[in-house]
């Protein structure tokens, strides 16, 4: 391995082996699964094309400031569809995280991008207290009339923030805080021992998807779980890792290992697929940390996505029928990163009366991908349009998903088209049937 390649893998990245590059035999079986290649049909915009660029930078034959390298590190969604279909088992995600960090270190950024990245990576998501403060400010912005005024006067368009503002999520009136609350199992049995579950409350989920947390807690209790909200947890750090901010991603991972480990739970459950995938990667992220490597790997081993754990537990079929026409949009980091595809469908299949319609290209990326739909608007919109066309073909009135970013993206897209279909988390649909049963 060359000196430059060793340096690329040093510090926060850990050692980067040349074997990661050598695993790619350039067979091309990944090409049609890659969203950007499927649209552009250009070799540099394919997984093997990007691996060639990353290898050139890693071996010192190409500077990380090369325009082609920077463009492709930005253009890649990090959806891992190529990794899921690769017959050689190329760990594309691990290569890409280093490539993106190298690009982030040298990239010249415009004022809007610098502002967005500073807010996201260096201020907002390093503290859940700041997330709640920002969310409360956004709540006031929408309900006070300031949003209407900013749009009416064209202030957002003048600042180049019109498209970004349309992607802001609805903020709940009440937030879900990791305050140590314990919710006992709703299953009563003489010798039943509840499964002890620690819920990762996350960042955006806790302020904009409180209803998903409530559905998660209730559905788990119905299926024999005791649910704990451990104190001290923070944002999982997925946004930072995807944005090339690996040191901050590691910092957040350590805080979460400390908080979630202290809960002594049987499982750590996560109801946002991008976050569940990232927590399962904590062992890799902290593999060079002598104090946290083994602890992070142990925590990752007992982490479950909510759809995964519910499928393991059954789930208990609701006794009430739910006559909804539902289709399923698969989050990339659930289908490709965790290879969880059957479990969400098993959960939906347990609901009586549900009319489930498969969506064409259900696992093709919707274009959300963290901050991608903000920083790569054109490509994100093309992918969203493709997803919306496939959704429309099902004539579904409810779109099920299992990831925060996907749900925000799909809701924004349906609103653009004036479509009244709802976007709900898989666990919300299951819990709707449980609630109907209780009524």
C-alpha positions as a printed Julia matrix, in Angstrom:
439×3 Matrix{Float64}:
   0.0     0.0     0.0
   1.38    3.42   -0.96
   2.26    6.12    1.57
  -0.55    8.32    0.29
  -3.06    5.52    0.68
  -1.86    4.95    4.22
  -2.2     8.65    4.98
  -5.72    8.64    3.55
  -6.62    5.97    6.05
  -4.9     7.57    9.03
  -6.32    9.68   11.82
 -10.12    9.62   12.11
 -10.52    7.21    9.22
  -8.52    4.28   10.51
  -6.32    2.21    8.21
  -7.65    1.97    4.66
  -6.53   -1.25    2.98
  -5.82   -1.42   -0.75
  -7.86   -4.65   -0.7
 -10.98   -2.49   -0.52
 -10.2    -1.17   -4.0
  -8.95   -4.5    -5.34
 -12.26   -6.17   -4.48
 -13.9    -4.31   -7.39
 -13.39   -6.39  -10.56
 -15.25   -3.84  -12.73
 -17.88   -6.37  -13.78
 -20.55   -3.69  -14.15
 -23.32   -5.62  -12.39
 -23.84   -2.62  -10.12
 -24.47   -0.12  -12.91
 -28.23   -0.43  -13.3
 -28.76   -0.28   -9.54
 -26.95    3.07   -9.27
 -29.46    5.96   -9.35
 -27.07    8.53  -10.84
 -25.76    6.17  -13.51
 -29.29    5.1   -14.45
 -30.07    8.75  -15.25
 -26.76   10.06  -16.64
 -25.35    6.88  -18.24
 -21.82    8.2   -17.63
 -18.98    5.98  -16.39
 -17.62    8.48  -13.81
 -21.12    8.64  -12.3
 -21.12    4.86  -11.72
 -19.85    2.97   -8.65
 -16.83    1.52  -10.47
 -16.05    4.93  -11.95
 -16.09    6.51   -8.51
 -13.96    3.7    -7.07
 -11.39    4.38   -9.8
 -11.35    8.06   -8.82
 -11.1     7.26   -5.1
  -8.25    4.85   -5.76
  -6.37    7.47   -7.81
  -6.66    9.92   -4.93
  -5.77    7.28   -2.34
  -2.63    6.27   -4.25
  -1.57    9.87   -4.85
  -2.07    9.84   -8.63
  -4.87   12.41   -8.42
  -5.16   15.32   -5.96
  -8.35   15.37   -3.87
  -8.99   18.86   -5.23
  -9.44   17.45   -8.77
 -12.81   18.69  -10.11
 -13.88   15.23  -11.3
 -13.26   13.72   -7.86
 -15.09   16.5    -6.01
 -18.04   16.34   -8.39
 -18.52   12.6    -8.02
 -18.15   12.59   -4.23
 -20.96   15.16   -4.18
 -23.09   13.47   -6.82
 -23.05   10.04   -5.17
 -26.08    9.58   -2.91
 -24.37    7.0    -0.72
 -27.48    4.83   -1.12
 -25.43    1.58   -1.1
 -27.51    0.0    -3.89
 -24.24   -0.94   -5.6
 -22.91   -2.58   -2.44
 -26.08   -4.65   -2.07
 -25.84   -6.02   -5.62
 -22.05   -6.48   -5.81
 -21.11  -10.18   -6.23
 -17.57   -9.44   -4.99
 -18.7    -7.86   -1.73
 -17.06   -4.48   -2.32
 -17.44   -2.34    0.84
 -18.34    0.72   -1.19
 -19.79    2.54    1.81
 -16.48    2.44    3.69
 -14.59    3.66    0.63
 -17.06    6.44    0.0
 -17.01    7.75    3.55
 -13.24    8.29    3.3
 -13.55    9.78   -0.19
 -16.2    12.2     0.95
 -14.11   13.23    3.96
 -11.11   13.87    1.68
 -13.28   15.98   -0.6
 -14.8    17.93    2.3
 -11.31   18.86    3.54
 -10.28   20.63    0.3
 -13.54   21.77   -1.32
 -14.05   25.46   -2.03
 -17.61   26.25   -0.95
 -20.11   28.94   -1.84
 -21.7    31.08    0.86
 -25.02   29.17    0.96
 -23.29   25.78    1.19
 -20.93   27.01    3.91
 -23.9    28.31    5.89
 -25.87   25.07    5.53
 -22.92   22.85    6.46
 -21.93   25.02    9.42
 -25.47   24.94   10.79
 -25.94   21.21   10.19
 -22.55   19.78   11.13
 -20.9    22.22   13.52
 -23.8    23.68   15.48
 -27.28   22.22   15.23
 -26.88   18.43   15.32
 -24.12   18.32   17.93
 -26.69   19.03   20.65
 -30.29   17.87   21.03
 -30.9    21.01   23.07
 -30.06   23.08   19.99
 -32.24   20.86   17.83
 -35.18   21.53   20.15
 -34.41   25.27   20.18
 -34.28   25.35   16.37
 -37.46   23.29   16.13
 -39.32   25.62   18.49
 -38.14   28.6    16.41
 -39.37   26.86   13.26
 -42.69   26.11   14.98
 -43.07   29.82   15.75
 -41.98   30.82   12.22
 -44.8    28.79   10.7
 -47.59   29.61   13.14
 -46.87   33.33   13.59
 -47.31   34.29    9.93
 -43.59   34.91    9.35
 -43.46   32.06    6.83
 -46.3    33.57    4.81
 -44.64   37.01    4.93
 -41.2    35.68    3.88
 -42.75   33.91    0.92
 -44.94   36.86   -0.03
 -42.03   39.32   -0.03
 -39.71   36.97   -1.92
 -37.09   37.04    0.86
 -36.37   33.31    0.62
 -35.9    33.45   -3.15
 -33.53   36.42   -2.79
 -31.42   34.46   -0.3
 -31.42   31.32   -2.47
 -33.33   29.39    0.22
 -36.73   28.94   -1.41
 -36.23   25.27   -2.3
 -34.61   24.5     1.05
 -37.49   26.06    2.99
 -40.04   23.86    1.22
 -38.28   20.79    2.64
 -38.58   21.9     6.27
 -40.59   19.29    8.2
 -43.74   19.94   10.2
 -42.8    20.52   13.83
 -44.88   18.81   16.49
 -46.44   20.71   19.38
 -44.84   18.26   21.8
 -41.35   16.76   21.6
 -40.18   13.3    22.65
 -37.22   13.66   25.0
 -34.78   11.0    26.12
 -35.54   11.59   29.8
 -35.21    8.11   31.25
 -38.95    7.31   31.07
 -39.82    3.62   31.14
 -42.98    2.35   29.44
 -44.03   -1.04   30.78
 -45.19   -3.91   28.59
 -48.9    -3.96   27.77
 -48.86   -7.77   27.64
 -50.11   -9.34   30.86
 -49.05  -12.95   31.45
 -48.25  -14.86   34.59
 -44.7   -15.77   33.64
 -44.01  -13.27   30.89
 -40.67  -11.5    31.02
 -40.81   -8.29   28.98
 -38.17   -7.7    26.35
 -36.25   -4.61   27.51
 -35.8    -2.14   24.64
 -33.88    1.15   24.59
 -35.33    3.57   22.03
 -32.97    5.9    20.17
 -35.05    9.09   20.09
 -32.74   10.76   17.56
 -32.8    14.39   16.47
 -35.39   15.22   13.82
 -37.51   12.24   14.9
 -37.89   13.68   18.4
 -39.25   17.05   17.27
 -40.91   16.4    13.9
 -42.0    12.76   14.16
 -43.28   12.46   17.71
 -46.22   10.46   16.36
 -43.79    7.84   15.0
 -42.18    7.54   18.44
 -45.59    7.21   20.08
 -46.61    4.51   17.6
 -43.26    2.76   18.14
 -43.63    2.73   21.91
 -47.24    1.49   21.81
 -46.62   -1.19   19.17
 -43.62   -2.52   21.09
 -45.61   -2.63   24.35
 -48.42   -4.54   22.6
 -45.76   -7.02   21.47
 -44.42   -7.65   24.97
 -41.68   -5.03   25.33
 -40.69   -2.66   28.08
 -39.5     0.55   26.38
 -36.9     2.86   27.9
 -35.84    6.35   26.73
 -32.23    6.51   28.01
 -30.9     9.9    29.08
 -27.73   11.37   27.59
 -28.21   10.25   23.99
 -27.65   12.62   21.06
 -28.06   12.66   17.27
 -26.7     9.35   15.92
 -24.18   11.17   13.69
 -25.28    9.73   10.35
 -25.55   13.17    8.75
 -22.01   14.01    9.83
 -20.55   10.78    8.48
 -22.34   11.14    5.14
 -21.11   14.73    4.92
 -17.46   13.79    5.49
 -17.4    15.06    9.11
 -16.04   11.82   10.57
 -14.51   13.28   13.73
 -17.86   14.74   14.77
 -19.6    11.5    13.83
 -17.24    9.65   16.16
 -17.84   12.16   18.95
 -21.59   11.61   18.76
 -21.17    7.84   18.54
 -19.2     7.81   21.79
 -21.9     9.79   23.59
 -24.58    7.39   22.38
 -22.57    4.31   23.31
 -22.27    5.68   26.84
 -25.99    6.51   27.1
 -27.46    3.42   25.44
 -25.04    0.97   27.06
 -26.08    2.23   30.5
 -29.69    1.19   29.82
 -28.72   -2.53   29.97
 -31.35   -3.28   27.34
 -31.84   -6.47   25.38
 -32.1    -4.4    22.2
 -31.55   -0.87   20.99
 -34.37   -0.04   18.61
 -34.32    2.73   16.0
 -37.28    3.88   13.89
 -35.35    5.81   11.21
 -33.59    3.49    8.75
 -30.66    5.81    8.09
 -30.03    6.0    11.83
 -30.44    2.27   12.48
 -27.92    1.54    9.73
 -25.49    4.08   11.15
 -25.71    2.77   14.74
 -25.04   -0.72   13.38
 -21.85    0.79   11.87
 -20.58    2.13   15.22
 -18.23   -0.82   15.53
 -16.57    0.15   12.24
 -16.66    3.88   12.98
 -14.88    3.47   16.34
 -12.75    0.46   15.42
  -9.48    2.33   16.11
 -10.6     3.7    19.48
  -9.11    1.47   22.21
 -11.69    2.61   24.77
 -14.79    2.26   22.6
 -14.1    -0.3    19.85
 -15.45   -3.38   21.67
 -18.27   -1.47   23.38
 -19.41    0.05   20.08
 -19.35   -3.33   18.36
 -21.41   -4.88   21.19
 -23.98   -2.08   20.99
 -24.18   -2.41   17.2
 -24.81   -6.15   17.53
 -27.97   -5.63   19.57
 -29.32   -2.72   17.52
 -32.48   -3.39   15.52
 -34.52   -1.32   13.12
 -38.11   -1.14   14.4
 -39.44   -3.13   11.41
 -36.76   -5.76   12.01
 -37.57   -6.18   15.7
 -41.33   -6.24   15.15
 -40.86   -8.98   12.55
 -38.73  -10.95   15.04
 -41.44  -10.55   17.7
 -44.27  -11.59   15.37
 -45.78   -9.06   15.25
 -49.08   -9.8    16.99
 -51.8    -9.41   14.31
 -54.29   -6.64   15.13
 -57.86   -7.78   15.69
 -59.32   -4.86   13.73
 -59.27   -4.56    9.94
 -57.63   -1.53    8.35
 -59.06   -1.07    4.82
 -56.26    1.13    3.44
 -54.63    0.87    0.01
 -50.91    0.99    0.81
 -47.67    0.93   -1.18
 -44.15    0.77    0.25
 -41.19    3.02   -0.55
 -38.03    1.29    0.65
 -35.4     3.43    2.39
 -31.95    2.84    0.88
 -30.17    2.23    4.17
 -32.79   -0.32    5.17
 -32.98   -2.26    1.9
 -29.35   -1.9     0.77
 -27.39   -1.04    3.9
 -29.1    -3.54    6.23
 -30.64   -5.88    3.62
 -33.97   -5.61    5.43
 -36.67   -5.99    2.79
 -38.98   -8.81    3.88
 -39.5    -7.6     7.45
 -41.43   -4.35    6.72
 -43.66   -6.3     4.36
 -44.21   -8.93    7.05
 -45.34   -6.22    9.45
 -47.78   -4.8     6.89
 -49.01   -8.3     5.97
 -50.02   -8.86    9.6
 -52.67   -6.13    9.35
 -56.14   -7.46    8.39
 -57.91   -5.74    5.53
 -54.85   -3.92    4.21
 -54.7    -3.7     0.4
 -50.95   -3.77   -0.24
 -49.68   -2.86   -3.73
 -46.01   -3.28   -4.65
 -44.39   -0.21   -6.16
 -42.13   -0.5    -9.23
 -38.48    0.27   -8.37
 -39.46    0.43   -4.69
 -35.8     0.33   -3.59
 -34.59    3.05   -5.98
 -33.48    6.12   -4.02
 -36.06    8.91   -3.65
 -33.34   11.58   -3.73
 -33.39   12.56   -0.06
 -30.04   11.14    1.18
 -29.4    13.41    4.16
 -28.58   16.89    2.83
 -28.44   15.68   -0.79
 -31.87   17.07   -1.69
 -30.63   20.47   -0.53
 -27.16   20.49   -2.09
 -27.93   18.49   -5.28
 -31.37   19.78   -6.15
 -31.49   18.81   -9.85
 -30.55   15.15   -9.43
 -32.67   14.85   -6.27
 -35.7    16.2    -8.13
 -35.24   13.79  -11.04
 -35.13   10.86   -8.64
 -38.12   12.18   -6.71
 -40.14   12.55   -9.93
 -39.33    8.95  -10.83
 -40.44    7.79   -7.39
 -43.65    9.83   -7.55
 -44.51    8.4   -10.97
 -44.11    4.88   -9.6
 -46.19    5.81   -6.57
 -48.99    7.21   -8.72
 -49.16    3.98  -10.71
 -50.2     2.06   -7.58
 -53.19    4.37   -6.87
 -52.32    4.02   -3.18
 -53.83    6.4    -0.65
 -51.05    5.71    1.86
 -47.32    5.54    1.15
 -45.46    3.55    3.78
 -41.79    4.14    4.49
 -39.39    3.67    7.38
 -37.02    6.63    7.34
 -37.33   10.27    8.37
 -35.59   11.77    5.32
 -37.59    9.65    2.86
 -40.85   10.64    4.52
 -40.01   14.36    4.35
 -38.97   14.01    0.71
 -42.08   12.06   -0.29
 -44.41   14.44    1.52
 -42.81   17.43   -0.21
 -43.07   15.7    -3.6
 -46.72   14.73   -3.19
 -47.49   18.29   -2.09
 -45.76   19.62   -5.23
 -48.11   17.53   -7.35
 -51.19   18.26   -5.28
 -51.66   14.58   -4.39
 -53.54   13.92   -1.15
 -51.96   10.53   -0.36
 -50.54   10.3     3.16
 -46.97    9.26    3.95
 -46.76    7.17    7.13
 -44.13    5.07    8.84
 -44.71    1.32    8.7
 -45.05    1.24   12.49
 -47.68    4.02   12.37
 -49.83    1.86   10.1
 -49.5    -1.16   12.38
 -50.3     0.96   15.42
 -53.32    2.52   13.69
 -54.77   -1.0    13.54
 -53.89   -1.6    17.2
 -55.58    1.69   18.16
 -58.67    0.81   16.12
 -58.76   -2.56   17.88
 -58.68   -0.82   21.27
 -61.56    1.47   20.28
